[in-house]
Amino acid sequence: MKTNRFLSLLLLLWALISLPGQIVLAEMSGEDPKDILIVANRGVSVDEISLKQLKSIFLKTRASWKGGGKAVPIHARVGTEIRDDFVTQVLGLDHIGEQAYWQEVMVKAAVKPPPAFSNPLKAVFNLRGSVGYVYRADYRPGVVKILLVVPHSK
């Protein structure tokens, strides 16, 4: 009986070591790989942000950080799953609503939408004052700082 439990425990431990660490840790901690992490360049003066503040930065009704410095929003490319999830969950828009918003703002205020990158994490790392978003599964510790976690809506 003790031998069977020991072998089962040993087998479980081997399986945990053999699987990719991020997936196992995420499942064990209740974190979803599809959670959206709001990440900022390490030079940004704040360590957290509210959804309201984030929305105002991405819709460009706010241009600076609370502690000073220019806020530079970074989007993922149009048509990517992460962009669609962010626009829906954070901005409260769909793809058509986002397009309509920017068409109106560009005409009325001559304000351009945030730039889009194929690798937002790399862009945020490289651009001072920038803020962007990635799925938890795509996050790399130490590259940028996390300001907010938007749980995956299932």
C-alpha positions as CSV (number, residue, x, y, z in Angstrom):
1,M,0.0,0.0,0.0
2,K,2.8,2.4,1.0
3,T,4.8,1.4,-2.1
4,N,1.8,2.2,-4.4
5,R,1.3,5.6,-2.9
6,F,5.0,6.3,-3.1
7,L,5.1,5.2,-6.8
8,S,2.0,7.3,-7.5
9,L,3.6,10.3,-5.9
10,L,6.8,9.8,-7.7
11,L,5.0,9.4,-11.1
12,L,3.0,12.6,-10.4
13,L,6.2,14.5,-9.5
14,W,7.9,13.2,-12.7
15,A,4.9,14.4,-14.8
16,L,5.0,17.8,-13.2
17,I,8.7,18.2,-13.9
18,S,8.3,17.0,-17.5
19,L,5.5,19.4,-18.5
20,P,6.1,23.0,-19.4
21,G,6.4,24.9,-16.1
22,Q,4.1,27.9,-17.0
23,I,1.1,25.7,-17.9
24,V,1.4,23.6,-14.7
25,L,1.9,26.6,-12.4
26,A,-1.0,28.4,-14.1
27,E,-3.3,25.5,-13.6
28,M,-2.3,24.9,-10.0
29,S,-2.7,28.6,-9.1
30,G,-6.0,29.1,-10.8
31,E,-4.4,31.5,-13.3
32,D,-5.7,31.3,-16.9
33,P,-3.1,31.4,-19.7
34,K,-5.7,33.6,-21.5
35,D,-5.7,36.3,-18.8
36,I,-4.8,39.6,-20.3
37,L,-1.8,41.2,-18.5
38,I,-1.5,44.9,-18.8
39,V,2.2,45.5,-19.0
40,A,4.3,48.7,-18.9
41,N,7.9,49.7,-19.7
42,R,10.0,49.5,-16.6
43,G,10.5,53.3,-16.7
44,V,6.8,54.0,-16.2
45,S,6.2,55.9,-12.9
46,V,3.2,53.8,-11.7
47,D,2.9,50.3,-10.5
48,E,-0.8,49.8,-11.0
49,I,-3.6,51.1,-13.2
50,S,-7.4,51.0,-13.1
51,L,-9.5,49.9,-16.1
52,K,-10.8,53.4,-16.4
53,Q,-7.3,54.9,-16.6
54,L,-6.2,52.3,-19.0
55,K,-9.2,52.9,-21.3
56,S,-8.5,56.6,-21.3
57,I,-4.9,56.0,-22.3
58,F,-5.8,53.7,-25.2
59,L,-8.6,56.0,-26.4
60,K,-6.1,58.9,-26.1
61,T,-8.2,61.0,-23.8
62,R,-5.3,60.9,-21.4
63,A,-1.7,61.4,-22.5
64,S,0.4,61.2,-19.4
65,W,1.1,58.9,-16.4
66,K,-0.1,59.9,-13.0
67,G,3.5,60.2,-11.8
68,G,4.6,62.1,-14.9
69,G,5.8,61.2,-18.3
70,K,4.1,60.6,-21.6
71,A,1.8,57.5,-21.8
72,V,2.4,55.6,-25.0
73,P,-0.3,52.9,-25.7
74,I,0.8,49.9,-27.7
75,H,-1.8,47.7,-29.5
76,A,-1.4,44.2,-30.9
77,R,-2.1,43.9,-34.6
78,V,-5.7,44.2,-35.9
79,G,-7.3,40.8,-36.3
80,T,-5.4,39.0,-33.6
81,E,-7.2,37.2,-30.9
82,I,-5.4,39.2,-28.1
83,R,-6.4,42.5,-29.7
84,D,-10.1,41.5,-30.1
85,D,-10.1,40.3,-26.5
86,F,-8.5,43.5,-25.2
87,V,-10.8,45.8,-27.2
88,T,-13.9,43.9,-26.0
89,Q,-13.0,43.4,-22.4
90,V,-11.1,46.7,-21.7
91,L,-12.4,49.3,-24.2
92,G,-15.9,47.9,-24.3
93,L,-16.0,48.0,-28.1
94,D,-16.1,45.5,-30.9
95,H,-13.9,45.8,-34.0
96,I,-16.4,47.9,-35.9
97,G,-17.0,50.2,-32.8
98,E,-13.2,50.7,-32.5
99,Q,-12.9,51.6,-36.2
100,A,-15.8,54.1,-35.9
101,Y,-14.3,55.6,-32.8
102,W,-11.0,56.3,-34.5
103,Q,-12.5,57.6,-37.7
104,E,-14.5,60.2,-35.6
105,V,-11.5,61.1,-33.4
106,M,-9.2,61.5,-36.4
107,V,-11.6,63.8,-38.1
108,K,-12.6,65.9,-35.1
109,A,-9.3,66.1,-33.2
110,A,-6.7,64.9,-35.6
111,V,-5.6,62.2,-33.1
112,K,-4.2,59.0,-34.5
113,P,-4.9,55.6,-33.0
114,P,-2.1,53.9,-31.0
115,P,0.5,52.0,-33.1
116,A,0.1,48.3,-33.5
117,F,2.9,45.7,-33.3
118,S,3.2,42.0,-34.0
119,N,5.0,41.6,-30.7
120,P,3.6,44.1,-28.1
121,L,5.7,42.7,-25.3
122,K,8.9,43.6,-27.2
123,A,7.6,47.0,-28.2
124,V,6.7,47.9,-24.6
125,F,10.1,46.7,-23.4
126,N,11.8,49.0,-26.0
127,L,9.5,52.2,-25.8
128,R,9.9,54.4,-22.8
129,G,6.5,55.3,-21.2
130,S,4.7,52.6,-23.1
131,V,1.8,50.3,-22.0
132,G,0.5,47.3,-23.8
133,Y,-1.0,43.9,-23.2
134,V,-0.3,40.2,-23.6
135,Y,-1.8,36.9,-22.7
136,R,-0.4,35.5,-19.5
137,A,0.9,32.6,-21.6
138,D,3.1,35.0,-23.6
139,Y,4.5,37.0,-20.7
140,R,8.2,36.8,-19.8
141,P,9.1,37.7,-16.3
142,G,11.6,40.6,-15.8
143,V,11.0,42.1,-19.3
144,V,8.3,44.6,-18.3
145,K,6.2,45.2,-15.2
146,I,2.6,44.1,-14.8
147,L,0.2,46.9,-13.9
148,L,-3.1,45.0,-14.0
149,V,-4.5,41.5,-14.7
150,V,-7.8,41.3,-16.7
151,P,-9.2,37.8,-16.0
152,H,-10.1,35.8,-19.1
153,S,-13.8,36.0,-19.6
154,K,-15.1,32.5,-20.5
